[in-house]
Amino acid sequence: MKKTKAKPNVAILATLDTKGSEVAFLRERLRDAGVNVLVIDGGILGSATSRADVPAGFLARKAGSSLAALRRLGHEGKAMGIMMQGAVKVIRDLYDREKIDGLIGLGGSMGTSLGTSTMRALPFGFPKLMVSTMASRDTRPFVGSKDILMYHSVVDLVGLNRMTRQVLSQAAGAMAGMVRFTHRPRTSFLPPLIAVSTLGTTEACIRHFRADLEKSGWELAVFHTVGSGGQALEELVEEGEPQAVIETSLHELVDHLFKGSYDAGAHRLEGALLKGLPMILIPGNIDFIVTGPPETLPPRYKNRPIHVHNAAICVVRTNAQEMKRLARVVADKLRLATGPTALLLPSKGFSVFDSPGKSFFDLSIDRVFIEAIKKSAPSGIRIKEVPAHINDPRFAEEVVRTFREITWSPFSKVLNKKRGTLAG
């Protein structure tokens, strides 16, 4: 870890019409920790009760409105939605001009929506901390796929007392530490990055090929395909961070199609294909659909093989018709490819659950997908069927071999130039 400049700059974003005293206290604790502070007011309903460096009216104007117009709406939710647009523009401008090194917010449901919507507009690695009464609930609507630290305030942030002072003091210390000890690598010496997807049921596959690719000069960032993981991978691709992608888990497509719990949206896989990044697709974890607790299992799944993963997660074996439909969807996505793309098909099982002796092991169902994707995949896609289980070392060897082939292709000249050496 590397220390940043002596006096980092932290922005506080909150509604000063309701959280004025709390923000003033937080500002002083941050200053005590040796941090410069910029207070940004996102309040709508009343006047600020403590000083703001960036007043609420400025945020409203940045969103193409005014405080008077927002108040006339008579709907706090709609007004806050507009104020969020202004906050994103202001914070993003400060970030782009390197005027802030971290962002901290505090509040209840409205304040948390304001703070985290702005934090989600900032890139991975930028310190983001939200002190919130909502942090003990399902935080995915607030966090999304970003690296936002949610700090549960326990008590409501209404006035200063022994508990809110403790919470805000510790939040100030946490933020001061985050901005002072942020890892800031020298980008000219970073190795090229491969974004890799997986679940625990195909993690052995990655363990087998990781060392070989790292020895070749690559760095691997692994994403857990639980919905938010796939979204984070797609966002990283959009930001231009990885130079290649290896998808060992296509499970989020399954859950999107069949209403499972790990849905990453309709556009999963498309970013790397459209950008032309070297990409390997492996149908890992397509042998199951993730649902909730066993007692909530939909009736349509009652006669299928089921695996109870834990008290909150139950998985159901996919059937032949679902495999056919999935193959059509994957084939359609492959038609978007503009760069070197390979499809590797392990013929002896798609996950730990789909192994000899396990409840989901059924190679006849797996064969439906393999044959369907072979017939429907567009020309120009390298397709290799490998007589091995996805977690076998032999399959990992084929992943490494194929990766080296596609990163040596003419499509990868820019990549090779960026690395300073030939890929592989």
RODO-2510 file (C-alpha; in nm, 4 decimals, decimal comma):
residues 424
     n   res          X          Y          Z
     1     m     0,0000     0,0000     0,0000
     2     k     0,1148     0,3478    -0,0761
     3     k     0,0405     0,6691     0,1101
     4     t    -0,1275     0,9426    -0,0893
     5     k    -0,0648     1,3164    -0,0540
     6     a    -0,0455     1,4598     0,2996
     7     k    -0,3871     1,6277     0,2860
     8     p    -0,6410     1,4220     0,0911
     9     n    -0,9724     1,5815    -0,0037
    10     v    -1,2974     1,4112     0,0963
    11     a    -1,6454     1,5128    -0,0164
    12     i    -1,9426     1,4702     0,2166
    13     l    -2,2739     1,4364     0,0328
    14     a    -2,5866     1,4636     0,2481
    15     t    -2,9143     1,6493     0,2930
    16     l    -2,8306     1,9475     0,5131
    17     d    -3,1948     2,0371     0,5722
    18     t    -3,2267     1,7210     0,7839
    19     k    -2,8662     1,6183     0,8646
    20     g    -2,6948     1,9534     0,9292
    21     s    -2,5595     1,8863     1,2788
    22     e    -2,4476     1,5345     1,1878
    23     v    -2,2607     1,6607     0,8806
    24     a    -2,0948     1,9394     1,0806
    25     f    -1,9752     1,6831     1,3365
    26     l    -1,8486     1,4483     1,0642
    27     r    -1,6651     1,7356     0,8944
    28     e    -1,4809     1,8179     1,2166
    29     r    -1,3854     1,4558     1,2796
    30     l    -1,2459     1,4283     0,9249
    31     r    -1,0469     1,7456     0,9751
    32     d    -0,9136     1,6071     1,3024
    33     a    -0,7946     1,3085     1,1002
    34     g    -0,5964     1,5392     0,8716
    35     v    -0,8387     1,5449     0,5798
    36     n    -0,9645     1,8430     0,3820
    37     v    -1,3446     1,8408     0,3535
    38     l    -1,5873     1,9612     0,0883
    39     v    -1,9528     1,9533     0,1974
    40     i    -2,2148     1,9101    -0,0764
    41     d    -2,5803     1,9669     0,0068
    42     g    -2,8435     1,7494    -0,1584
    43     g    -3,1348     1,8674     0,0537
    44     i    -3,4666     1,9637    -0,1050
    45     l    -3,7419     2,0409     0,1429
    46     g    -3,5918     2,3013     0,3748
    47     s    -3,2994     2,5312     0,4375
    48     a    -2,9540     2,3973     0,5199
    49     t    -2,8893     2,3888     0,8952
    50     s    -2,5085     2,3904     0,8563
    51     r    -2,2662     2,5363     0,6040
    52     a    -2,2290     2,3797     0,2591
    53     d    -1,9401     2,4391     0,0220
    54     v    -2,1635     2,3359    -0,2672
    55     p    -2,5257     2,4400    -0,2006
    56     a    -2,8319     2,2389    -0,2966
    57     g    -2,9385     2,4988    -0,5529
    58     f    -2,6208     2,4357    -0,7509
    59     l    -2,6998     2,0638    -0,7742
    60     a    -3,0543     2,1426    -0,8873
    61     r    -2,9252     2,3738    -1,1609
    62     k    -2,6784     2,1084    -1,2762
    63     a    -2,9823     1,8822    -1,3248
    64     g    -3,1558     2,1495    -1,5336
    65     s    -3,3972     2,2561    -1,2601
    66     s    -3,4148     2,4720    -0,9475
    67     l    -3,4966     2,4159    -0,5818
    68     a    -3,8208     2,6075    -0,6234
    69     a    -3,9256     2,3875    -0,9152
    70     l    -3,8360     2,0696    -0,7268
    71     r    -4,0404     2,1770    -0,4261
    72     r    -4,3386     2,2541    -0,6488
    73     l    -4,3402     1,8923    -0,7667
    74     g    -4,4928     1,7948    -0,4342
    75     h    -4,3236     1,4540    -0,4576
    76     e    -4,0051     1,4021    -0,2603
    77     g    -3,9066     1,0872    -0,4521
    78     k    -3,9296     1,2531    -0,7949
    79     a    -3,7519     1,5636    -0,6669
    80     m    -3,4707     1,3538    -0,5185
    81     g    -3,4355     1,1642    -0,8471
    82     i    -3,3624     1,4937    -1,0231
    83     m    -3,1285     1,6063    -0,7451
    84     m    -2,9353     1,2800    -0,7842
    85     q    -2,8691     1,3689    -1,1486
    86     g    -2,7159     1,6974    -1,0402
    87     a    -2,5129     1,5296    -0,7666
    88     v    -2,3676     1,2783    -1,0120
    89     k    -2,2599     1,5592    -1,2456
    90     v    -2,0993     1,7619    -0,9661
    91     i    -1,9161     1,4676    -0,8061
    92     r    -1,8042     1,3256    -1,1375
    93     d    -1,6651     1,6644    -1,2403
    94     l    -1,4737     1,6906    -0,9126
    95     y    -1,3365     1,3401    -0,9657
    96     d    -1,2364     1,4075    -1,3274
    97     r    -1,0490     1,7220    -1,2194
    98     e    -0,8798     1,5278    -0,9359
    99     k    -1,0311     1,7578    -0,6724
   100     i    -1,1524     1,4788    -0,4424
   101     d    -0,9955     1,1572    -0,3172
   102     g    -1,2988     1,0006    -0,1491
   103     l    -1,6743     1,0343    -0,1017
   104     i    -1,8737     0,9743     0,2169
   105     g    -2,2498     0,9988     0,2609
   106     l    -2,4905     0,9602     0,5497
   107     g    -2,8644     0,9249     0,5846
   108     g    -3,1746     0,7116     0,5888
   109     s    -3,3445     0,5731     0,2800
   110     m    -3,3445     0,9035     0,0855
   111     g    -2,9946     1,0016     0,1905
   112     t    -2,8672     0,6536     0,1089
   113     s    -3,0262     0,6688    -0,2362
   114     l    -2,8651     1,0086    -0,2957
   115     g    -2,5220     0,9009    -0,1750
   116     t    -2,4996     0,5607    -0,3371
   117     s    -2,6429     0,6695    -0,6730
   118     t    -2,3539     0,9140    -0,6922
   119     m    -2,1001     0,6592    -0,5704
   120     r    -2,2083     0,4156    -0,8413
   121     a    -2,0989     0,6719    -1,1011
   122     l    -1,7404     0,6535    -0,9737
   123     p    -1,4875     0,3891    -1,0785
   124     f    -1,3618     0,0875    -0,8906
   125     g    -1,0937     0,1751    -0,6363
   126     f    -1,2162     0,5263    -0,5556
   127     p    -1,3004     0,5278    -0,1794
   128     k    -1,6773     0,5277    -0,1196
   129     l    -1,8382     0,5000     0,2249
   130     m    -2,2100     0,5236     0,3072
   131     v    -2,3210     0,5578     0,6699
   132     s    -2,6786     0,4354     0,6569
   133     t    -2,9729     0,3080     0,8562
   134     m    -3,0400     0,0799     0,5559
   135     a    -2,7093    -0,1090     0,5692
   136     s    -2,8504    -0,4118     0,7538
   137     r    -3,1100    -0,4726     0,4811
   138     d    -3,0705    -0,6006     0,1251
   139     t    -2,8178    -0,3461    -0,0009
   140     r    -2,7998    -0,4552    -0,3653
   141     p    -3,0309    -0,1726    -0,4849
   142     f    -2,7853     0,0726    -0,3284
   143     v    -2,4508    -0,0965    -0,3945
   144     g    -2,5247    -0,2535    -0,7319
   145     s    -2,1919    -0,3909    -0,8550
   146     k    -1,9708    -0,1159    -0,7090
   147     d    -1,7172    -0,1248    -0,4249
   148     i    -1,9251     0,0819    -0,1820
   149     l    -1,8603     0,0304     0,1877
   150     m    -2,1971     0,0290     0,3686
   151     y    -2,1671     0,1178     0,7391
   152     h    -2,4756     0,0406     0,9470
   153     s    -2,5453     0,3296     1,1838
   154     v    -2,7609     0,1081     1,4134
   155     v    -2,9472     0,4145     1,5438
   156     d    -3,1234     0,6693     1,3260
   157     l    -2,9087     0,9641     1,2239
   158     v    -3,1348     1,2188     1,3880
   159     g    -2,9391     1,4482     1,6155
   160     l    -2,6123     1,3957     1,7998
   161     n    -2,5892     1,1605     2,0941
   162     r    -2,3323     0,9188     2,2343
   163     m    -2,4171     0,6591     1,9681
   164     t    -2,4303     0,8800     1,6586
   165     r    -2,1069     1,0534     1,7653
   166     q    -1,9383     0,7139     1,7944
   167     v    -2,0671     0,5978     1,4566
   168     l    -1,9701     0,9186     1,2769
   169     s    -1,6273     0,9336     1,4437
   170     q    -1,5476     0,5800     1,3359
   171     a    -1,6792     0,6500     0,9853
   172     a    -1,4475     0,9520     0,9659
   173     g    -1,1545     0,7361     1,0726
   174     a    -1,2438     0,4702     0,8174
   175     m    -1,2656     0,7232     0,5350
   176     a    -0,9418     0,8939     0,6399
   177     g    -0,7698     0,5566     0,6305
   178     m    -0,9174     0,4697     0,2923
   179     v    -0,7967     0,7903     0,1233
   180     r    -0,4557     0,7823     0,2895
   181     f    -0,3780     0,4200     0,2132
   182     t    -0,5279     0,3716    -0,1297
   183     h    -0,3324     0,1432    -0,3614
   184     r    -0,2226     0,3557    -0,6560
   185     p    -0,0074     0,1425    -0,8866
   186     r     0,2098     0,2938    -1,1569
   187     t    -0,0119     0,2127    -1,4533
   188     s     0,2754     0,1906    -1,7019
   189     f     0,3995    -0,1197    -1,5196
   190     l     0,0653    -0,2990    -1,4802
   191     p     0,0433    -0,6406    -1,6476
   192     p    -0,2436    -0,6942    -1,8930
   193     l    -0,5642    -0,8039    -1,7229
   194     i    -0,7940    -1,0984    -1,7908
   195     a    -1,1475    -1,0757    -1,6494
   196     v    -1,2563    -1,4266    -1,5464
   197     s    -1,6009    -1,5420    -1,4339
   198     t    -1,6767    -1,8355    -1,2067
   199     l    -1,8773    -1,9813    -0,9203
   200     g    -1,7388    -2,2117    -0,6535
   201     t    -1,8601    -2,5063    -0,8616
   202     t    -1,6086    -2,4269    -1,1409
   203     e    -1,3369    -2,2629    -0,9325
   204     a    -1,1080    -2,5642    -0,9698
   205     c    -1,0917    -2,4928    -1,3424
   206     i    -0,9413    -2,1497    -1,2721
   207     r    -0,6981    -2,2881    -1,0162
   208     h    -0,5640    -2,5232    -1,2821
   209     f    -0,4985    -2,2576    -1,5492
   210     r    -0,4246    -1,9496    -1,3396
   211     a    -0,0547    -2,0163    -1,2745
   212     d     0,0243    -2,0789    -1,6421
   213     l    -0,1354    -1,7525    -1,7516
   214     e     0,0292    -1,5554    -1,4713
   215     k     0,3673    -1,6990    -1,5693
   216     s     0,2988    -1,5667    -1,9197
   217     g     0,2663    -1,2145    -1,7796
   218     w    -0,1100    -1,1836    -1,7327
   219     e    -0,3035    -1,0767    -1,4239
   220     l    -0,6434    -1,2360    -1,3478
   221     a    -0,9417    -1,0629    -1,1852
   222     v    -1,2104    -1,3170    -1,0933
   223     f    -1,5824    -1,2319    -1,0740
   224     h    -1,8399    -1,4382    -0,8842
   225     t    -2,1388    -1,4928    -1,1151
   226     v    -2,4169    -1,4225    -0,8673
   227     g    -2,5755    -1,1458    -1,0761
   228     s    -2,3821    -0,8514    -0,9366
   229     g    -2,0544    -1,0246    -1,0278
   230     g    -2,1442    -1,0457    -1,3949
   231     q    -2,2649    -0,6859    -1,3925
   232     a    -1,9331    -0,5770    -1,2407
   233     l    -1,7425    -0,7664    -1,5095
   234     e    -1,9471    -0,5981    -1,7831
   235     e    -1,8873    -0,2549    -1,6269
   236     l    -1,5134    -0,3204    -1,6100
   237     v    -1,5142    -0,4108    -1,9795
   238     e    -1,7080    -0,0931    -2,0595
   239     e    -1,4489     0,1117    -1,8695
   240     g    -1,1758    -0,0447    -2,0860
   241     e    -0,9902    -0,2168    -1,8024
   242     p    -0,9398    -0,5826    -1,9111
   243     q    -0,7545    -0,6827    -2,2259
   244     a    -0,9172    -1,0280    -2,2477
   245     v    -1,2055    -1,2283    -2,0982
   246     i    -1,2430    -1,5936    -1,9979
   247     e    -1,5986    -1,6902    -1,9020
   248     t    -1,5942    -2,0181    -1,7114
   249     s    -1,9477    -1,9608    -1,5809
   250     l    -2,2433    -1,8809    -1,8081
   251     h    -2,4836    -1,9419    -1,5239
   252     e    -2,6202    -1,5860    -1,5112
   253     l    -2,7672    -1,6392    -1,8591
   254     v    -2,9517    -1,9443    -1,7264
   255     d    -3,0997    -1,7493    -1,4379
   256     h    -3,1938    -1,4599    -1,6659
   257     l    -3,3806    -1,6905    -1,9040
   258     f    -3,5508    -1,9032    -1,6406
   259     k    -3,6085    -1,6507    -1,3605
   260     g    -3,3383    -1,7705    -1,1253
   261     s    -3,1799    -1,5673    -0,8481
   262     y    -2,8428    -1,4900    -1,0133
   263     d    -2,9645    -1,2766    -1,3036
   264     a    -2,7135    -1,0240    -1,4430
   265     g    -2,9466    -0,8865    -1,7104
   266     a    -3,0187    -0,9384    -2,0783
   267     h    -2,6860    -0,8031    -2,2070
   268     r    -2,4487    -1,0318    -2,0213
   269     l    -2,1399    -1,1310    -2,2315
   270     e    -2,2045    -0,8636    -2,4920
   271     g    -1,9507    -0,6011    -2,3866
   272     a    -1,6361    -0,7987    -2,4640
   273     l    -1,7849    -0,9420    -2,7846
   274     l    -1,8727    -0,5963    -2,9170
   275     k    -1,5376    -0,4486    -2,8147
   276     g    -1,3507    -0,7267    -2,9920
   277     l    -1,1563    -0,8455    -2,6876
   278     p    -0,9999    -1,1916    -2,7058
   279     m    -1,2608    -1,4074    -2,5348
   280     i    -1,3148    -1,7701    -2,4347
   281     l    -1,6655    -1,8909    -2,3489
   282     i    -1,7099    -2,2100    -2,1460
   283     p    -2,0602    -2,3360    -2,0530
   284     g    -1,9765    -2,3758    -1,6867
   285     n    -2,2621    -2,3994    -1,4348
   286     i    -2,5361    -2,4153    -1,6972
   287     d    -2,6516    -2,7439    -1,5428
   288     f    -2,8532    -2,5640    -1,2750
   289     i    -3,0928    -2,2823    -1,1915
   290     v    -3,0531    -2,1022    -0,8582
   291     t    -3,3661    -2,0446    -0,6508
   292     g    -3,4265    -1,9313    -0,2936
   293     p    -3,4768    -2,1386     0,0238
   294     p    -3,6030    -2,4968    -0,0289
   295     e    -3,9469    -2,4149     0,1125
   296     t    -3,9972    -2,1524    -0,1617
   297     l    -3,9184    -2,3885    -0,4500
   298     p    -4,1647    -2,3248    -0,7366
   299     p    -4,4002    -2,6184    -0,8057
   300     r    -4,2683    -2,6564    -1,1619
   301     y    -3,9378    -2,7818    -1,0188
   302     k    -4,0763    -3,0373    -0,7720
   303     n    -3,9948    -3,3416    -0,9876
   304     r    -3,6416    -3,2398    -1,0807
   305     p    -3,3080    -3,3213    -0,9149
   306     i    -3,2512    -3,0608    -0,6437
   307     h    -2,9451    -2,9646    -0,4420
   308     v    -2,9850    -2,7658    -0,1193
   309     h    -2,6735    -2,5500    -0,1121
   310     n    -2,7563    -2,3818     0,2192
   311     a    -3,0602    -2,2472     0,4061
   312     a    -3,0971    -1,9591     0,1602
   313     i    -3,0074    -2,1228    -0,1715
   314     c    -3,1499    -2,4220    -0,3549
   315     v    -3,0404    -2,5241    -0,7059
   316     v    -3,2412    -2,7188    -0,9634
   317     r    -3,1139    -2,9246    -1,2560
   318     t    -3,1747    -2,7719    -1,6009
   319     n    -3,3583    -2,9920    -1,8522
   320     a    -3,3098    -3,0603    -2,2234
   321     q    -3,5526    -2,7925    -2,3452
   322     e    -3,3804    -2,5295    -2,1356
   323     m    -3,0454    -2,6370    -2,2758
   324     k    -3,1754    -2,5935    -2,6316
   325     r    -3,3067    -2,2476    -2,5573
   326     l    -2,9828    -2,1468    -2,3858
   327     a    -2,7821    -2,2657    -2,6869
   328     r    -2,9870    -2,0397    -2,9152
   329     v    -2,9262    -1,7406    -2,6884
   330     v    -2,5507    -1,8048    -2,6658
   331     a    -2,5334    -1,8453    -3,0450
   332     d    -2,7126    -1,5127    -3,0933
   333     k    -2,4652    -1,3421    -2,8648
   334     l    -2,1709    -1,4980    -3,0475
   335     r    -2,2925    -1,3266    -3,3653
   336     l    -2,1948    -0,9993    -3,1982
   337     a    -1,8270    -1,1005    -3,1853
   338     t    -1,5863    -0,8586    -3,3521
   339     g    -1,2643    -1,0124    -3,2208
   340     p    -1,1028    -1,3522    -3,1641
   341     t    -1,3557    -1,5699    -2,9817
   342     a    -1,3459    -1,9352    -2,8804
   343     l    -1,6075    -2,1705    -2,7391
   344     l    -1,4711    -2,4622    -2,5355
   345     l    -1,7131    -2,7458    -2,4570
   346     p    -1,6246    -2,9900    -2,1759
   347     s    -1,8095    -3,3092    -2,2696
   348     k    -1,7894    -3,4788    -1,9283
   349     g    -1,9637    -3,2287    -1,7063
   350     f    -2,0285    -2,8586    -1,6577
   351     s    -1,9827    -2,8147    -1,2788
   352     v    -1,9045    -2,9930    -0,9528
   353     f    -2,2742    -3,0857    -0,9295
   354     d    -2,2529    -3,2346    -1,2808
   355     s    -1,9873    -3,4922    -1,1885
   356     p    -1,9996    -3,8739    -1,1627
   357     g    -2,1869    -3,9713    -0,8485
   358     k    -2,3434    -3,6265    -0,8034
   359     s    -2,7175    -3,5627    -0,8275
   360     f    -2,7016    -3,3466    -1,1426
   361     f    -2,4732    -3,5733    -1,3454
   362     d    -2,6500    -3,6359    -1,6764
   363     l    -2,4330    -3,6238    -1,9875
   364     s    -2,7364    -3,6794    -2,2121
   365     i    -2,8767    -3,3393    -2,1096
   366     d    -2,5330    -3,1785    -2,1458
   367     r    -2,5085    -3,3305    -2,4945
   368     v    -2,8259    -3,1442    -2,5963
   369     f    -2,6510    -2,8126    -2,5357
   370     i    -2,3274    -2,9224    -2,7010
   371     e    -2,4966    -3,0395    -3,0215
   372     a    -2,7316    -2,7403    -3,0360
   373     i    -2,4556    -2,4819    -2,9956
   374     k    -2,2372    -2,6555    -3,2532
   375     k    -2,5182    -2,6315    -3,5061
   376     s    -2,6243    -2,2744    -3,4304
   377     a    -2,2973    -2,0952    -3,3542
   378     p    -2,1849    -1,8590    -3,6324
   379     s    -1,8867    -1,9323    -3,8526
   380     g    -1,5654    -1,7662    -3,7425
   381     i    -1,6010    -1,8852    -3,3825
   382     r    -1,3430    -2,1421    -3,2780
   383     i    -1,5344    -2,4358    -3,1288
   384     k    -1,3535    -2,7164    -2,9498
   385     e    -1,5163    -3,0082    -2,7719
   386     v    -1,2828    -3,1383    -2,5017
   387     p    -1,3337    -3,4950    -2,3648
   388     a    -1,2926    -3,3883    -2,0047
   389     h    -1,4875    -3,2483    -1,7105
   390     i    -1,4714    -2,8687    -1,6747
   391     n    -1,2692    -2,9023    -1,3526
   392     d    -1,0175    -3,1543    -1,4894
   393     p    -0,6561    -3,0377    -1,5359
   394     r    -0,6764    -3,1610    -1,8951
   395     f    -0,9539    -2,9126    -1,9709
   396     a    -0,7559    -2,6295    -1,8118
   397     e    -0,4630    -2,7147    -2,0381
   398     e    -0,6913    -2,6624    -2,3371
   399     v    -0,8028    -2,3271    -2,1944
   400     v    -0,4399    -2,2119    -2,1769
   401     r    -0,3608    -2,3450    -2,5240
   402     t    -0,6639    -2,1780    -2,6801
   403     f    -0,6031    -1,8507    -2,4958
   404     r    -0,2530    -1,8341    -2,6367
   405     e    -0,3867    -1,9032    -2,9836
   406     i    -0,6443    -1,6243    -2,9782
   407     t    -0,4093    -1,3697    -2,8205
   408     w    -0,1605    -1,4344    -3,0993
   409     s    -0,4241    -1,3601    -3,3638
   410     p    -0,4157    -1,0517    -3,5930
   411     f    -0,7003    -0,9043    -3,3870
   412     s    -0,4632    -0,8808    -3,0917
   413     k    -0,1909    -0,6580    -3,2423
   414     v    -0,3007    -0,3629    -3,0330
   415     l    -0,2970    -0,5809    -2,7223
   416     n     0,0533    -0,7061    -2,7985
   417     k     0,1778    -0,3520    -2,8545
   418     k     0,0322    -0,2451    -2,5203
   419     r     0,2103    -0,5278    -2,3442
   420     g     0,5411    -0,4474    -2,5148
   421     t     0,5868    -0,8188    -2,5891
   422     l     0,3986    -1,0783    -2,7892
   423     a     0,1001    -1,2242    -2,6051
   424     g     0,1169    -1,5761    -2,4697
***
